[in-house]
Amino acid sequence: MPKVALLNQAGDKVEEIELNESIFGIEPNQQALYEVVKAQRAAMRQGTQKAKTRAEVSGGGRKPWRQKGTGRARQGSIRSPQWRGGGVVFAPTPRDYSLQINRKVRRLALKSAYSSKIKDNELVVLNNFELNEIKTKSFKEVMDNLKVDGRILVILPEANQTLELSGRNITGVEINTWNHISVYDILKAKNVVLTLGAAEKIVEVLG
């Protein structure tokens, strides 16, 4: 089982704990990570791009000139694609980009994401995270004590408005509950701060 230091908000080591090996100690499956991240990024696309084909552009019902005898190229409509104001060839239409991923693959990718953070020493386990008041400075001090910087993902066992409001103005910090964290969220973060309560919840569901 992977052993990690359990820290307090001052950054001091409280004890050393063992995390569930089936979640935090597996060999990361790169294919599962790729498929799930690809699906999550595809689901973010709005898919609202639209252009009109020649059938949808208004006008152009009458033939602009007769077929023969004018010396010009034959034309059937002023809304053909080669005309200014004409329709678009193979015009894009609204579509759904979402991909279907098997449940087992999603779970494997989530375990792989957590394990990769442990493997790269980019996961910090915090015994508890509480602030007495909404204060960005206090939140920043805790992050400095933990020696984490860059893009930080803080995973909580349950919603905490005091922490969320204290950390939302800090660039690169994302705060969320354990059941709303995606594989993409974990991988894009440089450091993950995982509270002990959230780790226990994750083990209950994925263990």
Secondary structure, DSSP 4 states (H G I P E B T S, - for coil): --EEEEE-TTS-EEEEEE--HHHHSSPP-HHHHHHHHHHHHHHT---------TTTSS---S-SS-SSSSSSPP-S-TTSTTSTT-PPTT------------HHHHHHHHHHHHHHHHHTT-EEEES----SS--HHHHHHHHHHTT--SSEEEEESS--HHHHHHHTTSTTEEEEEGGG--HHHHHH-SEEEEEHHHHHHHHHHH-
